[in-house]
């Protein structure tokens, strides 16, 4: 599972929590409910799987992206989008320098770029 380095997890004494619960906050300080956080993790897994050449993950990315983009905090979606774009652009650059490499992976990168372009 992809690690979300942009978030901090902290137990807060001022907010009562049951033992074992973790409070997840966006960089803006906004608390992220568990469901959008899990959806964002699933989206990350799908997108990076797609960028690795997994066709099923590409389909899953197309299904999940609009749903998660509407549920998760916008600053997290924006940061995820930047990561997806950076990774996809690198795949396209690599293909341009060595066009005999995996065309399916490059196609997936272009599909991901189109998917997140509207944001």
DSSP file (Angstrom, degrees, kcal/mol; ACC not computed):
  #  RESIDUE AA STRUCTURE BP1 BP2  ACC     N-H-->O    O-->H-N    N-H-->O    O-->H-N    TCO  KAPPA ALPHA  PHI   PSI    X-CA   Y-CA   Z-CA
    1    1 A X              0   0    0      0, 0.0     2,-0.1     0, 0.0    41,-0.1   0.000 360.0 360.0 360.0 136.8    0.0    0.0    0.0
    2    2 A X        -     0   0    0     39,-0.3     2,-0.3     1,-0.1    43,-0.1  -0.412 360.0-126.4 -66.1 135.5    1.3    3.5   -0.9
    3    3 A X        -     0   0    0     -2,-0.1     2,-1.0    41,-0.1     3,-0.1  -0.670  10.6-138.9 -85.1 139.5    2.4    5.5    2.1
    4    4 A X    >   +     0   0    0     -2,-0.3     3,-1.1     1,-0.2    -1,-0.0  -0.801  25.7 174.2 -99.1  93.1    0.9    9.0    2.4
    5    5 A X  T 3   +     0   0    0     -2,-1.0    -1,-0.2     1,-0.2    -2,-0.0   0.652  69.0  70.5 -75.7 -14.8    3.8   11.1    3.5
    6    6 A X  T 3  S+     0   0    0     -3,-0.1     2,-0.3    70,-0.1    -1,-0.2   0.553  90.5  72.0 -81.2  -6.2    1.9   14.4    3.3
    7    7 A X    <   -     0   0    0     -3,-1.1     2,-0.4    19,-0.1    19,-0.2  -0.759  68.0-144.0-109.9 154.5   -0.3   13.6    6.3
    8    8 A X  E     -A   25   0A   0     17,-1.3    17,-1.9    -2,-0.3     2,-0.5  -0.945   8.4-152.5-113.5 141.4    0.5   13.5    9.9
    9    9 A X  E     +A   24   0A   0     -2,-0.4     2,-0.4    15,-0.2    15,-0.2  -0.946  26.9 162.3-110.5 128.2   -1.1   11.0   12.3
   10   10 A X  E     -A   23   0A   0     13,-2.2    13,-0.9    -2,-0.5     2,-0.5  -0.998  39.1-132.8-149.4 142.3   -1.5   12.1   15.8
   11   11 A X        -     0   0    0     -2,-0.4     2,-0.5    11,-0.1    11,-0.1  -0.826  30.2-153.8 -87.8 129.5   -3.3   11.2   18.9
   12   12 A X    >   -     0   0    0     -2,-0.5     3,-0.9     3,-0.3     5,-0.1  -0.922  14.2-155.3-112.4 125.0   -4.7   14.4   20.4
   13   13 A X  T 3  S+     0   0    0     -2,-0.5    -1,-0.1     1,-0.2     4,-0.1   0.808  95.1  58.5 -66.4 -28.0   -5.4   14.6   24.1
   14   14 A X  T 3  S+     0   0    0      1,-0.2     2,-0.6     2,-0.1    -1,-0.2   0.677 101.7  59.9 -76.6 -15.2   -8.1   17.3   23.6
   15   15 A X  S <  S-     0   0    0     -3,-0.9    -3,-0.3     2,-0.0    -1,-0.2  -0.928  90.1-132.5-113.0 107.4  -10.1   15.0   21.3
   16   16 A X        +     0   0    0     -2,-0.6     2,-0.3    -5,-0.1    -3,-0.1  -0.359  32.7 176.0 -61.1 132.5  -11.2   11.9   23.1
   17   17 A X        -     0   0    0     -2,-0.1     2,-0.1     4,-0.1     3,-0.1  -0.963  32.5-109.2-133.0 150.2  -10.5    8.8   21.1
   18   18 A X    >   -     0   0    0     -2,-0.3     3,-2.0     1,-0.1     2,-0.0  -0.438  56.9 -77.7 -71.6 156.8  -10.9    5.1   21.8
   19   19 A X  T 3  S+     0   0    0      1,-0.3    -1,-0.1    -2,-0.1     3,-0.1  -0.316 118.9  20.6 -56.3 132.4   -7.8    3.2   22.2
   20   20 A X  T 3  S+     0   0    0      1,-0.3    -1,-0.3    -3,-0.1     2,-0.2   0.250  89.9 126.0  93.4 -12.3   -6.1    2.4   18.9
   21   21 A X    <   -     0   0    0     -3,-2.0     2,-0.4     1,-0.0    -1,-0.3  -0.529  45.4-153.0 -78.2 148.4   -7.8    5.1   16.9
   22   22 A X        -     0   0    0     -2,-0.2     2,-0.5    -3,-0.1   -11,-0.1  -0.979   8.4-138.1-123.9 134.4   -5.6    7.5   14.9
   23   23 A X  E     -A   10   0A   0    -13,-0.9   -13,-2.2    -2,-0.4     2,-0.5  -0.807  19.2-159.7 -90.2 126.6   -6.5   11.0   14.0
   24   24 A X  E     -A    9   0A   0     -2,-0.5     8,-3.2     8,-0.4     2,-0.4  -0.932   9.7-172.7-111.3 127.3   -5.5   11.9   10.4
   25   25 A X  E     -AB   8  31A   0    -17,-1.9   -17,-1.3    -2,-0.5     6,-0.2  -0.928  19.9-130.2-121.3 144.1   -5.1   15.5    9.5
   26   26 A X    >   -     0   0    0      4,-2.9     3,-2.4    -2,-0.4   -19,-0.1  -0.385  41.7 -97.8 -76.2 164.9   -4.4   17.1    6.1
   27   27 A X  T 3  S+     0   0    0      1,-0.3    -1,-0.1     2,-0.1   -20,-0.1   0.790 126.2  62.3 -56.2 -26.8   -1.6   19.7    5.9
   28   28 A X  T 3  S-     0   0    0      2,-0.1    -1,-0.3     1,-0.1     3,-0.1   0.588 120.6-110.2 -73.6  -9.6   -4.3   22.4    6.3
   29   29 A X  S <  S+     0   0    0     -3,-2.4     2,-0.2     1,-0.3    -2,-0.1   0.296  72.5 141.6  95.6  -8.5   -5.1   20.9    9.7
   30   30 A X        -     0   0    0     -5,-0.1    -4,-2.9     1,-0.1    -1,-0.3  -0.483  55.4-119.9 -69.5 131.2   -8.4   19.6    8.6
   31   31 A X  B     -B   25   0A   0     -6,-0.2     2,-0.6    -2,-0.2    -6,-0.3  -0.532  22.8-141.7 -71.4 136.2   -9.3   16.2   10.1
   32   32 A X        -     0   0    0     -8,-3.2    -8,-0.4    -2,-0.2    40,-0.1  -0.890  15.4-128.0-102.4 118.3   -9.8   13.6    7.4
   33   33 A X     >  -     0   0    0     -2,-0.6     4,-1.8     1,-0.1     5,-0.2  -0.256  25.6-111.8 -59.8 154.4  -12.6   11.1    8.1
   34   34 A X  H  > S+     0   0    0      1,-0.2     4,-2.6     2,-0.2     5,-0.2   0.868 110.7  55.7 -58.8 -41.6  -11.6    7.5    7.8
   35   35 A X  H  > S+     0   0    0      1,-0.2     4,-2.5     2,-0.2    -1,-0.2   0.950 109.2  43.3 -65.0 -51.4  -13.6    6.7    4.7
   36   36 A X  H  > S+     0   0    0      1,-0.2     4,-2.5     2,-0.2    -1,-0.2   0.887 114.0  53.7 -60.7 -35.0  -12.2    9.4    2.4
   37   37 A X  H  X S+     0   0    0     -4,-1.8     4,-2.0     2,-0.2    -2,-0.2   0.940 110.6  45.4 -62.4 -46.1   -8.7    8.6    3.7
   38   38 A X  H  X S+     0   0    0     -4,-2.6     4,-2.3     1,-0.2    -2,-0.2   0.887 112.1  52.1 -64.5 -38.3   -9.1    4.9    2.9
   39   39 A X  H  X S+     0   0    0     -4,-2.5     4,-2.6     2,-0.2    -1,-0.2   0.898 108.2  51.4 -63.9 -39.4  -10.5    5.8   -0.6
   40   40 A X  H  X S+     0   0    0     -4,-2.5     4,-2.5     2,-0.2    -2,-0.2   0.885 109.0  50.8 -65.4 -38.2   -7.5    8.0   -1.2
   41   41 A X  H  X S+     0   0    0     -4,-2.0     4,-2.3     2,-0.2   -39,-0.3   0.913 110.8  48.9 -63.0 -42.9   -5.2    5.1   -0.3
   42   42 A X  H  X S+     0   0    0     -4,-2.3     4,-2.5     2,-0.2    -2,-0.2   0.906 110.9  50.6 -63.3 -41.4   -7.2    2.9   -2.7
   43   43 A X  H  X S+     0   0    0     -4,-2.6     4,-3.2     2,-0.2     5,-0.3   0.933 109.1  50.7 -62.9 -45.5   -6.9    5.5   -5.4
   44   44 A X  H  X S+     0   0    0     -4,-2.5     4,-2.7     1,-0.2     5,-0.3   0.934 111.2  48.7 -56.4 -46.8   -3.1    5.8   -4.9
   45   45 A X  H  X S+     0   0    0     -4,-2.3     4,-1.8     1,-0.2    -1,-0.2   0.914 114.3  46.1 -60.2 -42.9   -2.8    2.0   -5.2
   46   46 A X  H  X S+     0   0    0     -4,-2.5     4,-2.7     2,-0.2    15,-0.2   0.939 114.5  45.9 -66.8 -47.3   -4.9    1.9   -8.4
   47   47 A X  H  X S+     0   0    0     -4,-3.2     4,-2.6     1,-0.2     5,-0.2   0.941 115.9  44.3 -64.4 -47.5   -3.1    4.9  -10.1
   48   48 A X  H  X S+     0   0    0     -4,-2.7     4,-0.8    -5,-0.3    -1,-0.2   0.836 113.2  52.6 -69.8 -29.3    0.4    3.7   -9.3
   49   49 A X  H  <>S+     0   0    0     -4,-1.8     5,-2.2    -5,-0.3     3,-0.5   0.919 110.1  48.6 -64.8 -43.7   -0.6    0.2  -10.2
   50   50 A X  H ><5S+     0   0    0     -4,-2.7     3,-1.9     7,-0.3    -2,-0.2   0.913 108.6  52.7 -61.3 -43.4   -1.8    1.5  -13.6
   51   51 A X  H 3<5S+     0   0    0     -4,-2.6    -1,-0.2     1,-0.3    -2,-0.2   0.702 104.4  58.0 -67.8 -17.5    1.4    3.5  -14.1
   52   52 A X  T 3<5S-     0   0    0     -4,-0.8    -1,-0.3    -3,-0.5    -2,-0.2   0.465 130.6 -94.7 -87.1  -3.1    3.2    0.2  -13.5
   53   53 A X  T < 5S+     0   0    0     -3,-1.9     2,-0.8     1,-0.3    -3,-0.2   0.518  75.3 144.4 106.3   6.9    1.3   -1.4  -16.4
   54   54 A X     >< -     0   0    0     -5,-2.2     4,-1.5     1,-0.2    -1,-0.3  -0.709  32.0-164.3 -83.8 110.2   -1.6   -3.1  -14.6
   55   55 A X  H  > S+     0   0    0     -2,-0.8     4,-1.8     1,-0.2    -1,-0.2   0.865  88.8  53.1 -64.1 -38.3   -4.6   -2.8  -17.0
   56   56 A X  H  > S+     0   0    0      1,-0.2     4,-2.2     2,-0.2    -1,-0.2   0.881 107.2  52.7 -65.0 -36.9   -7.2   -3.7  -14.3
   57   57 A X  H  > S+     0   0    0      2,-0.2     4,-2.4     1,-0.2    -7,-0.3   0.839 104.9  55.9 -67.0 -32.6   -5.7   -0.9  -12.0
   58   58 A X  H  X S+     0   0    0     -4,-1.5     4,-2.0     2,-0.2    -2,-0.2   0.927 109.0  46.2 -64.4 -44.2   -6.2    1.6  -14.9
   59   59 A X  H  X S+     0   0    0     -4,-1.8     4,-1.6     1,-0.2    -2,-0.2   0.908 112.6  50.7 -62.3 -41.7   -9.9    0.7  -15.1
   60   60 A X  H  X S+     0   0    0     -4,-2.2     4,-2.9     1,-0.2     5,-0.2   0.873 107.5  54.0 -64.5 -37.7  -10.1    1.0  -11.3
   61   61 A X  H  X S+     0   0    0     -4,-2.4     4,-2.8   -15,-0.2    -1,-0.2   0.923 107.2  50.3 -61.4 -45.0   -8.4    4.4  -11.4
   62   62 A X  H  X S+     0   0    0     -4,-2.0     4,-0.5     1,-0.2    -1,-0.2   0.838 115.0  44.3 -64.2 -32.6  -11.0    5.7  -13.9
   63   63 A X  H  X S+     0   0    0     -4,-1.6     4,-0.6    -5,-0.2    -2,-0.2   0.910 119.6  39.8 -75.7 -43.9  -13.7    4.4  -11.6
   64   64 A X  H  X S+     0   0    0     -4,-2.9     4,-3.0     1,-0.2     5,-0.4   0.850  98.6  73.1 -77.2 -36.3  -12.3    5.7   -8.3
   65   65 A X  H  X S+     0   0    0     -4,-2.8     4,-2.8     1,-0.2     5,-0.2   0.890  99.8  42.0 -55.1 -51.4  -10.9    9.1   -9.3
   66   66 A X  H  X S+     0   0    0     -4,-0.5     4,-1.2     1,-0.2    -1,-0.2   0.897 117.3  49.6 -63.1 -36.8  -14.1   11.1   -9.7
   67   67 A X  H  X S+     0   0    0     -4,-0.6     4,-0.6     2,-0.2    -2,-0.2   0.937 116.2  40.1 -65.1 -48.3  -15.6    9.5   -6.6
   68   68 A X  H >X S+     0   0    0     -4,-3.0     4,-2.7     1,-0.2     3,-1.0   0.881 109.4  59.6 -71.8 -38.6  -12.6   10.2   -4.4
   69   69 A X  H 3< S+     0   0    0     -4,-2.8    -1,-0.2    -5,-0.4    -2,-0.2   0.815 108.0  47.6 -60.4 -29.2  -12.0   13.6   -5.8
   70   70 A X  H 3< S+     0   0    0     -4,-1.2    -1,-0.3    -5,-0.2    -2,-0.2   0.655 118.9  38.8 -83.5 -16.1  -15.5   14.6   -4.6
   71   71 A X  H << S+     0   0    0     -3,-1.0    -2,-0.2    -4,-0.6   -35,-0.2   0.762 100.9  72.5-106.1 -31.3  -15.0   13.1   -1.1
   72   72 A X  S  < S-     0   0    0     -4,-2.7     5,-0.1     1,-0.1   -40,-0.0  -0.493  95.4 -84.4 -89.3 156.5  -11.5   13.9    0.0
   73   73 A X    >>  -     0   0    0     -2,-0.2     4,-2.0     1,-0.1     3,-0.8  -0.302  38.8-124.1 -57.4 139.8  -10.2   17.3    1.0
   74   74 A X  H 3> S+     0   0    0      1,-0.3     4,-2.8     2,-0.2     5,-0.2   0.815 107.5  58.8 -61.4 -33.4   -9.1   19.3   -2.0
   75   75 A X  H 3> S+     0   0    0      1,-0.2     4,-1.8     2,-0.2    -1,-0.3   0.861 108.2  46.7 -66.7 -32.0   -5.5   19.9   -0.8
   76   76 A X  H <> S+     0   0    0     -3,-0.8     4,-2.7     2,-0.2    -2,-0.2   0.899 112.3  49.1 -73.5 -40.5   -5.0   16.1   -0.6
   77   77 A X  H  X S+     0   0    0     -4,-2.0     4,-3.0     2,-0.2    -2,-0.2   0.922 111.0  51.3 -62.4 -43.0   -6.5   15.6   -4.0
   78   78 A X  H  X S+     0   0    0     -4,-2.8     4,-2.2     2,-0.2    -1,-0.2   0.910 111.6  46.4 -61.4 -42.4   -4.3   18.4   -5.4
   79   79 A X  H  X S+     0   0    0     -4,-1.8     4,-2.0     2,-0.2    -1,-0.2   0.916 113.4  48.4 -67.6 -41.8   -1.1   16.8   -3.9
   80   80 A X  H  X S+     0   0    0     -4,-2.7     4,-2.8     1,-0.2    -2,-0.2   0.928 109.9  53.2 -61.3 -43.9   -2.1   13.4   -5.2
   81   81 A X  H  X S+     0   0    0     -4,-3.0     4,-2.8     1,-0.2     5,-0.2   0.915 107.5  51.1 -57.8 -44.5   -2.7   14.8   -8.6
   82   82 A X  H  X S+     0   0    0     -4,-2.2     4,-2.6     1,-0.2    -1,-0.2   0.902 111.0  48.5 -61.4 -40.2    0.7   16.4   -8.7
   83   83 A X  H  X S+     0   0    0     -4,-2.0     4,-2.3     2,-0.2     5,-0.2   0.921 112.0  48.5 -65.6 -43.1    2.3   13.1   -7.7
   84   84 A X  H  X S+     0   0    0     -4,-2.8     4,-2.8     2,-0.2     5,-0.2   0.931 113.6  47.0 -61.5 -45.5    0.4   11.2  -10.4
   85   85 A X  H  X S+     0   0    0     -4,-2.8     4,-3.0    -5,-0.2     5,-0.3   0.932 111.4  50.5 -63.4 -46.4    1.3   13.8  -13.0
   86   86 A X  H  X S+     0   0    0     -4,-2.6     4,-1.6    -5,-0.2    -1,-0.2   0.921 114.9  43.5 -58.5 -45.2    5.0   13.8  -12.1
   87   87 A X  H  X S+     0   0    0     -4,-2.3     4,-1.8     2,-0.2    -2,-0.2   0.921 115.2  48.1 -68.2 -44.1    5.2   10.0  -12.2
   88   88 A X  H  X S+     0   0    0     -4,-2.8     4,-2.1     1,-0.2    -2,-0.2   0.904 109.9  52.3 -64.6 -41.4    3.2    9.8  -15.5
   89   89 A X  H  X S+     0   0    0     -4,-3.0     4,-2.6     1,-0.2    -1,-0.2   0.878 107.2  53.4 -63.0 -36.5    5.3   12.5  -17.2
   90   90 A X  H  X S+     0   0    0     -4,-1.6     4,-2.6    -5,-0.3    -1,-0.2   0.897 107.2  51.4 -65.1 -39.0    8.5   10.6  -16.2
   91   91 A X  H  X S+     0   0    0     -4,-1.8     4,-2.1     2,-0.2    -2,-0.2   0.919 111.2  47.6 -62.5 -43.3    7.1    7.4  -17.9
   92   92 A X  H  X S+     0   0    0     -4,-2.1     4,-2.2     2,-0.2    -2,-0.2   0.918 112.0  49.8 -65.0 -43.1    6.4    9.4  -21.1
   93   93 A X  H  X S+     0   0    0     -4,-2.6     4,-1.8     1,-0.2    -2,-0.2   0.917 110.2  51.0 -60.5 -43.2    9.8   11.0  -21.0
   94   94 A X  H  X S+     0   0    0     -4,-2.6     4,-1.4     1,-0.2    -1,-0.2   0.899 109.4  50.5 -61.6 -40.0   11.4    7.5  -20.5
   95   95 A X  H  < S+     0   0    0     -4,-2.1     6,-0.2     1,-0.2    -1,-0.2   0.897 107.0  54.3 -65.4 -39.7    9.4    6.2  -23.5
   96   96 A X  H  < S+     0   0    0     -4,-2.2     3,-0.4     1,-0.2    -1,-0.2   0.870 111.2  45.1 -62.4 -35.4   10.6    9.1  -25.7
   97   97 A X  H  < S+     0   0    0     -4,-1.8    -1,-0.2     1,-0.3    -2,-0.2   0.735 131.0  22.5 -81.5 -21.2   14.2    8.3  -24.9
   98   98 A X    ><  +     0   0    0     -4,-1.4     3,-2.2    -5,-0.2    -1,-0.3  -0.598  69.7 179.0-142.7  76.5   13.7    4.5  -25.4
   99   99 A X  T 3  S+     0   0    0     -3,-0.4    -4,-0.1     1,-0.3    -3,-0.1   0.567  74.6  69.8 -63.2  -8.6   10.7    4.0  -27.7
  100  100 A X  T 3  S+     0   0    0      2,-0.1    -1,-0.3    -5,-0.0     3,-0.2   0.505  81.1 101.5 -84.9  -2.4   11.1    0.2  -27.7
  101  101 A X  S <  S-     0   0    0     -3,-2.2     2,-0.5    -6,-0.2     5,-0.0  -0.014  94.9 -46.0 -70.5-176.1   10.1    0.1  -24.0
  102  102 A X     >  -     0   0    0      1,-0.2     4,-1.4     2,-0.1    -1,-0.2  -0.350  49.4-172.1 -61.3 104.8    6.6   -0.9  -22.7
  103  103 A X  H  > S+     0   0    0     -2,-0.5     4,-2.7     1,-0.2     5,-0.2   0.844  83.8  59.1 -67.8 -34.6    4.1    0.9  -24.8
  104  104 A X  H  > S+     0   0    0      1,-0.2     4,-2.3     2,-0.2    -1,-0.2   0.887 104.6  50.3 -62.9 -38.7    1.2   -0.3  -22.6
  105  105 A X  H  > S+     0   0    0      2,-0.2     4,-2.0     1,-0.2    -1,-0.2   0.896 111.5  48.1 -65.7 -40.2    2.8    1.4  -19.6
  106  106 A X  H  X S+     0   0    0     -4,-1.4     4,-2.2     2,-0.2    -2,-0.2   0.899 110.0  52.0 -67.6 -40.9    3.2    4.6  -21.6
  107  107 A X  H  X S+     0   0    0     -4,-2.7     4,-2.4     1,-0.2    -2,-0.2   0.920 108.9  50.7 -60.0 -43.7   -0.4    4.4  -22.8
  108  108 A X  H  X S+     0   0    0     -4,-2.3     4,-2.5     1,-0.2    -2,-0.2   0.895 107.9  53.2 -61.4 -40.0   -1.5    4.0  -19.1
  109  109 A X  H  X S+     0   0    0     -4,-2.0     4,-2.3     1,-0.2    -1,-0.2   0.911 109.5  48.1 -62.0 -42.0    0.5    7.1  -18.2
  110  110 A X  H  X S+     0   0    0     -4,-2.2     4,-2.1     2,-0.2    -2,-0.2   0.892 110.7  51.8 -65.3 -39.1   -1.2    9.1  -20.9
  111  111 A X  H  X S+     0   0    0     -4,-2.4     4,-2.3     2,-0.2    -2,-0.2   0.903 109.8  48.9 -63.2 -41.4   -4.6    7.9  -19.7
  112  112 A X  H  X S+     0   0    0     -4,-2.5     4,-2.2     2,-0.2    -2,-0.2   0.909 108.8  53.4 -65.5 -41.5   -3.8    8.9  -16.1
  113  113 A X  H  X S+     0   0    0     -4,-2.3     4,-0.8     1,-0.2    -2,-0.2   0.914 111.5  45.9 -59.3 -42.2   -2.7   12.4  -17.3
  114  114 A X  H  < S+     0   0    0     -4,-2.1     4,-0.5     1,-0.2     3,-0.4   0.890 110.2  54.8 -66.1 -39.1   -6.1   12.7  -19.1
  115  115 A X  H  < S+     0   0    0     -4,-2.3     3,-0.4     1,-0.2    -2,-0.2   0.902 117.3  33.6 -61.7 -43.1   -7.9   11.5  -16.0
  116  116 A X  H >< S+     0   0    0     -4,-2.2     3,-1.3     1,-0.2    -1,-0.2   0.468  93.5  92.9 -95.1  -1.4   -6.4   14.1  -13.7
  117  117 A X  T 3< S+     0   0    0     -4,-0.8    -1,-0.2    -3,-0.4    -2,-0.1   0.790  76.5  62.4 -64.7 -28.9   -6.1   16.9  -16.2
  118  118 A X  T 3         0   0    0     -4,-0.5    -1,-0.3    -3,-0.4    -2,-0.1   0.663 360.0 360.0 -73.5 -14.3   -9.5   18.5  -15.3
  119  119 A X    <         0   0    0     -3,-1.3    -1,-0.3    -4,-0.1    -2,-0.1   0.483 360.0 360.0 -73.8 360.0   -8.4   19.2  -11.7
